[in-house]
Amino acid sequence: MLIDTYGRVATDLRVSLTDRCNLRCTYCMPEEGLQWLAKPDLLTDDEIVRLIDIAVTSLGIEEVRFTGGEPLLRPGLVGIVERVAALEPRPQMSLTTNGIGLKRTAAALKAAGLDRVNVSLDTLRPDVFKTLTRRDRHKDVLEGLDAAREAGLTPVKVNSVLMPGLNEDEAPDLLAWAVEHEYELRFIEQMPLDAQHGWKRDGMITAGDILASLRTRFELTPEGEEKRGSAPAERWLVDGGPHVVGVIASVTRPFCAACDRTRLTADGQVRTCLFAREETDLRAALRSGAPDEEIARIWRLAMWGKKAGAGLDDPTFVQPDRPMSAIGG
């Protein structure tokens, strides 16, 4: 079991498979990209599967989410999914992606055992997509979403970040589109995880702003805390249901008290929080020949020291040194 001093138990593991990405989203990294991790620093496929095995069989992990960077850029992804699906007990598996490579991989990922996907898409306008991502790949994302739905990687969840002066007016259109295509839309407040450290609280579109915009076109009914559990998204029924929309208000409505996550970076570091500035090295233990029991002990100790909250409401908050592309979303 991965328990901390506040009684929270981690059952959800986020695994970053690579720090690389084929987009250059303005809220994540600079146009020229970043200094990528050297290949020897990355966990191998065998090391990733071994750590997930330890997490599932010894530490109580029930859900595994593969992230990046962009996880579809990992050459061994399908094989990793297949091997994790064979674990006992079998964890639920999902993947967060920008969707560009889903058209060619969705069927193979489903056959390997992946349960569902989250796809990032911030706009319905190709020109705005190009401005936000610095790439002309909007059509590829839409085709990837279609392929995921057809492959049965459902519910297909769409993650959207609204940015002032770019797509802040698109919330109602995005929800109408998601309802039409049977996707579950979740809006995410922009978080201080950009490589440029340019995030400013007073410039972000808040959960309150998003809900006010949605209510100009839709009736929203709170789903309720009993259904939310430890999920990060507050969800609302759209026009009485069955469709729902979620808002992940990491900044203005933190949900740290119910957090059930532990994170593994692409270079084998445990992070207890997306906003943590400390990491615990599991890669060194792996490569020094440590047995599974020792690796599990190190992981438990790391989680025991998890802080009460992310500290975003603290005026002295300092942004993590590593951007979101390096630590997983």
N, C-alpha and C positions, 0 to 999 in steps of 0.2 A: 504494500500500500504506500502511496505517495501522499503523506499528510503533512500539513504545516502547523505552526504553533497557534494558528487561529482556527484550527479544526477543519479547514478545507481539504478535501480529498481530490487529487487530480486523477481523472479517468479519461481525459481527452489529450492525446499527444499530437502536436503539430510538428511535422518533419519537413524541414527545408532541404530540397534535393539539389539545388544549385543556386548560386547568387546571380547567375546570368539571366538576362531578359532580352527579348526582341522588340520591346517597346521602350520609349524614353518618357514615361509619364511625368509631367511637370511637377507633380506632388511627391515624386519618388526619387528621381535621379536627374542629374544634369544631361544636357543634350549629347555631350560627348561620351556619356556612359561613366563607368567607375573602373577602378583598378580591381579586376576580377581575382578571385582566389586562385592560387596556383593549383594545378591538378593534384599534386601529392598531398596538398592540405585538405582536399575534399575526402569525405568518407567514401569508401568503395561500396559497391552494391552489397557485397557480403557483410560489410561492417554495418550498413544501414539495417539490413534484415536482422542481424544479430541483436542490435540494440532494440529494435522493435520487439523481437522475440522476448528479450529480458523484460521489457516494459509490460508486455501482455501477460506473460506466464508468471512473472515474479512480483510485479508492481501494481497490478490491478487496472491497467489501461484497457479500456473497452472500445475507444474510437481512435482512429488514426486519420489525420488529414495531411495529405501531401501538398507542399507549397514550394515556393521558390524565393526569389527570382520567379522564373517561369518553369514549372516542373516538367512541362512537355518537351523542354530542351534536354532533359536527362536521357541519354541513349538507352539506359537499362530500365526505364520506368515500367514498361509492361511486365518485365520479368520480376521486378521488385513487388509489384502488386500481386502477381500470381503466387509468389512465395509467401507473402504476408497473409494472403487468403487461405493458405494451407495451415496456418498456425492453429493450435488448440489452446484455449478457445479462440475462435475466429473473431477478430475485431471488425466493427463497422469501418468502412473505408470510403473516404471522399477526397476530392482534389480541388484546389483553388487554382484557376488558370485565367489567362487573358483570352483564351478561346481560339487563338490564331491557328493552333495545330490540331484542334479537336475534330475537324472534318475528316482527317485521315487516321485519327487514333481512337475515336470514341468507341467504335465497335470492338476493337482489340482490347481496350481497357475494360469494357463491360465483360467480355469473355474471360478476361484474367481474374475478375472478381471485384472490380471497383463498383461501389454502390451508387454514387451520385457525384455531381460536380457543382462547384460555385464558379461562375464566370463573371469577370469584371467587365462592365460596360457602362460608361458614364454619360453617353449621349446617343441620340438617334440621328444626329446630323453628321454626315461624313466629314464636312469641313471642320466642325468643332472637334471631332475625334482626331483629326490630323493635327490640329493645334494642341490638343491636350497630350497626345501620345508621341507627337513628332514623327508619326508614321501613317501611311495611307493604307490602313488594313481594316477598315470598318466592315467591309463586305465579308472578309474572312471570319470575323468574329460572329456575325450573324449566321453564316453558314455553319460555323462550329456549334453554335447554340442549337440549330436545327438538328445537326448530327447527334448531339448529346441526347436530345429528347427522343429521337428516333431509335437510338441504341438502348433506351431504357435507363439512362443515368439520371433517374428522377427521385425526388423533385429537383429540377434544374433551378438553381438559385442564381439570381443576377445581382451583383454588388455594384452600387453606383455611389460615386463621390461627387457632390455638387461644389462647383468653384465659382466665386464671385466674378461677374463679367464674362463668363464663358457659357455655363450651362445651368445657372441657378434657377432659370425659369422652366426647366424641363421636367420637374417632378411629376406633374399631372400627366404629361404625355408619356413619360416612361412607364407610369403605372398602367395607363390604358393599354399600352403596347404589351406589357407583361401579362396582363389579364387575358388579352386576346390570344397570346401564344402559349398560355398555360405555364408561364414561368413565375417563380416566387421572387419578387423584388425586395431588396433590402438596401436602404440608404445608409451610408456610413459617414459619420462626421470626419472631416479631414483631420488626420492625426499628426503630431510632431515627429515624423519619422522620415523626413526628406533629407537627402544627402547634402543639400545646400543649406540646411538649417534656416530656411526662409519662412517657416510656418509662423503665423501670428494669430493668436486667439481672437483678436478683435476683427479679423478679416474672414473668419470661417462662416460657413452656412450651418447653423445649429439645427438640432432636432426640432426645436420649436418652429424655426423658419420652414423646415421641410413639411411638417404637419399642417401648418397654416396654409401653405401652398396647395397641398393635396386636398384639403377640405374645401377649396374653391370649386372642386369638381366632384368629389366623392364624399360619401358618408363613412366615417371611420368609427368603429366600435372596438374598444380595447378588448383584447383576447383574455387578458387576466394573468396575474402573477403565477397562479397555480399551473398554468400551461407553459409558462416561460421557463420555470426551473432555473438552471444555470446557464441557459442560452444567452448570448450577448444581445440579441435583438428583442426589443419590445415589439410585439406584433398587434396589428389591428385588422379586424374583418373589414373588407371592402364592400360597401353597400349591402351589409348584412351577411356576406359570405357567399360561397365557400372560399373565395379568393382572399388572400391575406397580403399585407405589406408590412415589412419590418423596418425599424430604425435602430441602428447601432450607435448609441450616443456615448462613445468612449470618453469624450471630453466633458460634456455638460451634464451627463447623467451616468457617472461611473458605476460599473456593476462588479467591482472588485470583490465585494463580500461574498459573492456566489461563484467566484472563478474556480473552474475545475480543470485548468489547462497546465500542461508542461510543454516546453518547446525544445526542439533539437535543431541546431543550426547545421548548415551544409558541411561545416568543418568540425562537427562533433562536439559542440559546446551545449550544455544545458542552460536554458534561460527560463527563469521562473515567471517572467512577465515580458510582454512585448517592449515595455519601456524600461526594463532593467538595465543597469550599467555594469552589472557583475555577471560573469559566466563561470560555469564549472566544466572543466575539460574531461570529457569521456574518451576522446580519441587517444589521448596519451595512455590511458589505462588499457584500452583495447590493444594498442600496438606494443605495449610492454608485456603482453601475455596474461593480464589479469583475468581471473576466472569470473564467470557470470555473477557469482555471489558478491564479489568485490565491487564490480561495476554497479550492481543494484544498490549496494551500501552507499557508494559515492552519490548516486542519484537521489536516494532518500535524504541524505544529509543536505544536499543542495536545496531540495524542496522544503525541508524543515526550516530553512532560513528565509523563506519567501516573505516579502513585506506585506503589510496590511493592504496597501493600495498602490496605484501607479504614481500618485503624487502630482497629477496634472492640475489639481486645484491649489497646489503650493506655489506661491509667487517665486520661490527659489528653484523651481523645477528646472533641471538640466536635461536637455535632449540626449538620448543615447548616442554613443559614438558611431555605431553601425546603423546604416539606413535600413528601411524595411526590406529592400531587395536582398540584403545579406542575412536577415534573421527570420524571414518567413512572415506571411501575413496572418 
